[in-house]
């Protein structure tokens, strides 16, 4: 029999899992997501990506500001769910909520636990130079991503991948994994395994203060820093111009040959020297402007060898 599920999620990353669960015949009786927030030029309230698709599918949507009241718990229990599926919901689930569904709550996490528990696993895996990452389904407990793991899929990280690229690769991979996990739960054959006590790392939320590029670092570290923060918040630097230095976000780059003082422009193709080696900028964004290819930027802002990024 298909499972009776509560789905809890908020951003684009969660949408494929919701759609796949519905497509595979599970009964999603309610969707919990974060409340709409003002956005855009008119600052109109914008529903989350998950809410938009849930309403399109005719699924009731709830946006509580807390799950810690007796009323919120009673409403949650009233769904009489077999399980809750949680994907980037953005709110801590207290123990009574975790215990409410018949089989518990299952989270899709975008890392190979116990590495990169926490808020920003995709970004941190790239920024730290990891060779691979993945997605895992775990049964939730009150700890921070400490629950027993049911299933996992691995994915190689290349130096060409940005956080957006990795996000877009992991989202459908995770959706398929969660569907398989719920299939196992439905058949009574879902196996759980405790996480290792070794190799625990934490993926702290990205702080804008760490986004400035340090050109004194080796080229590969600069490249991974840039790609791990692309497109948001965007790794940035400054370039001298008329008047105040202009802030530039670098969104995509590649390894390049060359050497020079850190931050020095080495040629007319936006090759920039690092502490060891160099990178070539492929895409960037001026403050307040749209992202653009390096060639388009250079047509409006010609830079010669010897110019400097700081």
Residue pairs with C-beta under 8 A, 6 or more apart in sequence:
1 186
2 24
2 25
2 26
2 27
2 186
3 26
3 27
3 82
3 83
3 182
3 185
3 186
4 26
4 27
4 29
4 79
4 80
4 81
4 82
5 21
5 26
5 27
5 28
5 29
5 81
5 82
5 83
5 84
5 85
5 182
6 28
6 29
6 30
6 31
6 32
6 76
6 79
6 81
6 83
6 84
6 85
6 101
7 17
7 18
7 21
7 28
7 30
7 31
7 32
7 50
7 54
7 59
7 84
7 85
7 87
8 31
8 32
8 33
8 84
8 85
8 86
8 87
8 89
8 91
8 93
8 105
9 15
9 17
9 18
9 31
9 32
9 33
9 50
9 85
9 86
9 87
9 88
9 89
10 33
10 34
10 48
10 49
10 50
10 88
10 89
10 90
11 48
11 49
11 50
11 88
12 49
12 167
12 171
13 87
13 88
13 110
13 167
13 170
13 171
13 174
14 49
14 50
14 87
14 88
14 89
14 108
15 49
15 50
15 53
15 171
16 171
16 172
16 174
16 175
17 85
17 87
17 108
17 171
17 174
17 175
17 178
17 179
18 28
18 31
18 50
18 53
18 54
18 87
19 53
19 175
20 175
20 176
20 178
20 179
21 28
21 85
21 178
21 179
21 182
22 28
22 57
22 59
24 179
24 182
24 183
26 182
28 54
28 57
28 59
29 59
29 60
29 79
29 80
29 81
30 59
30 60
30 61
30 62
30 79
30 81
31 50
31 51
31 54
31 59
31 60
31 61
31 62
32 61
32 62
32 63
32 64
32 89
33 47
33 48
33 50
33 51
33 54
33 61
33 62
33 63
33 89
34 48
34 63
34 89
34 90
34 91
35 63
35 65
36 45
36 46
36 47
36 48
36 51
36 63
37 45
37 46
38 44
38 45
38 46
39 45
39 46
40 46
47 55
51 61
51 63
54 60
54 61
55 61
62 75
64 72
64 75
66 72
67 73
67 76
67 91
67 92
67 93
67 94
67 97
68 94
72 97
73 96
73 97
73 100
76 97
76 100
77 100
81 100
81 101
81 102
82 101
82 102
82 103
82 185
83 101
83 102
83 103
83 104
83 105
83 106
83 182
83 185
84 97
84 100
84 101
84 104
84 105
84 106
85 105
85 106
85 108
85 178
85 182
86 93
86 105
86 106
86 107
86 108
86 140
87 107
87 108
87 174
87 178
88 108
93 105
93 140
94 142
95 142
97 105
98 104
98 105
98 140
98 141
98 142
103 185
104 139
104 140
105 139
105 140
106 137
106 138
106 139
106 140
106 150
106 178
106 181
106 182
106 185
107 137
107 138
107 139
107 140
107 145
107 147
108 135
108 136
108 137
108 174
108 177
108 178
109 117
109 121
109 135
109 136
109 137
109 138
109 145
110 121
110 122
110 133
110 134
110 135
110 167
110 170
110 174
111 117
111 121
111 122
111 125
111 133
111 134
111 135
111 136
111 203
112 132
112 133
112 134
112 136
112 152
112 154
113 136
113 138
113 145
113 149
113 195
114 145
114 146
114 195
114 196
114 197
114 198
114 199
114 200
114 201
115 125
115 130
115 199
115 200
115 201
116 124
116 125
116 133
116 201
116 202
116 203
117 144
117 145
117 146
117 200
117 201
117 202
117 203
118 144
118 145
118 202
118 203
118 204
118 205
119 203
119 204
119 205
120 203
120 204
120 205
120 206
121 133
121 203
122 133
122 163
122 166
122 167
122 170
123 163
123 203
123 206
123 228
123 229
124 201
124 203
124 204
124 228
125 133
125 157
125 166
125 203
125 228
126 157
126 161
126 162
126 163
126 166
126 224
126 227
126 228
127 224
127 225
127 228
127 229
128 224
129 220
129 221
129 224
130 157
131 156
131 157
132 154
132 155
132 156
132 157
133 154
133 155
133 157
133 166
133 170
134 152
134 153
134 154
134 155
134 170
134 173
135 152
135 153
135 155
135 170
135 173
135 174
135 177
136 149
136 150
136 151
136 152
136 177
137 149
137 150
137 151
137 152
137 177
137 178
137 181
138 145
138 147
138 148
138 149
138 150
138 195
139 147
139 148
139 150
139 192
140 147
141 147
141 148
144 202
146 195
147 195
148 192
148 193
148 194
148 195
149 192
149 193
149 194
149 195
150 181
150 184
150 190
150 191
150 192
150 193
151 177
151 180
151 181
151 184
152 177
153 173
153 174
153 176
153 177
155 166
155 169
155 170
155 173
157 166
159 220
159 223
159 224
159 227
159 254
159 255
160 227
160 254
161 169
161 227
162 227
162 228
162 230
162 231
162 251
162 252
163 227
163 228
163 229
163 230
163 231
163 232
164 230
164 231
181 190
184 190
184 191
206 229
206 233
208 233
211 229
211 233
211 234
211 235
211 236
212 235
212 236
212 237
213 222
213 225
213 226
213 235
213 236
213 237
213 250
213 309
214 222
214 225
215 222
215 237
215 262
215 263
215 272
215 273
215 274
215 275
215 309
215 310
216 262
216 274
216 275
217 225
217 274
217 275
218 274
218 275
218 276
218 277
219 255
219 256
219 274
219 275
219 276
219 277
219 278
219 279
220 255
220 277
221 274
222 253
222 274
222 279
223 253
223 254
223 255
223 279
225 235
226 235
226 250
226 251
226 252
226 253
226 279
227 252
227 253
228 235
229 235
230 250
230 251
230 252
231 251
231 291
234 249
234 250
234 251
234 285
235 249
235 250
236 247
236 248
236 249
236 250
237 247
237 248
237 250
237 263
237 309
237 310
238 245
238 246
238 247
238 248
238 309
238 310
239 245
239 246
239 248
239 303
239 307
239 308
239 309
239 310
240 246
240 307
240 308
240 310
241 301
245 310
246 286
246 287
247 286
247 287
248 284
248 285
248 286
248 287
248 309
249 284
249 285
249 287
249 291
250 281
250 283
250 284
251 283
251 284
251 285
251 291
252 281
252 282
252 283
253 279
253 280
253 281
253 282
254 279
254 280
254 282
255 277
255 278
255 279
255 280
256 266
256 271
256 277
256 278
256 279
256 280
257 271
257 277
257 278
258 266
258 267
258 271
258 273
258 277
258 278
259 266
259 273
259 277
259 278
260 266
260 273
260 278
261 273
261 308
262 273
262 274
262 275
263 272
263 273
263 308
263 309
263 310
264 272
264 273
264 306
264 307
264 308
264 309
265 271
265 272
265 303
265 304
265 305
265 306
265 307
265 308
265 309
266 272
266 273
266 278
266 305
267 305
268 298
268 302
268 303
268 304
268 305
269 280
269 294
270 280
270 281
270 294
270 297
270 298
270 303
271 278
271 279
271 280
271 281
272 278
272 279
272 280
272 281
272 309
280 294
281 294
282 293
282 294
283 291
283 292
283 293
283 294
284 291
284 292
284 294
284 297
285 291
285 292
286 292
286 297
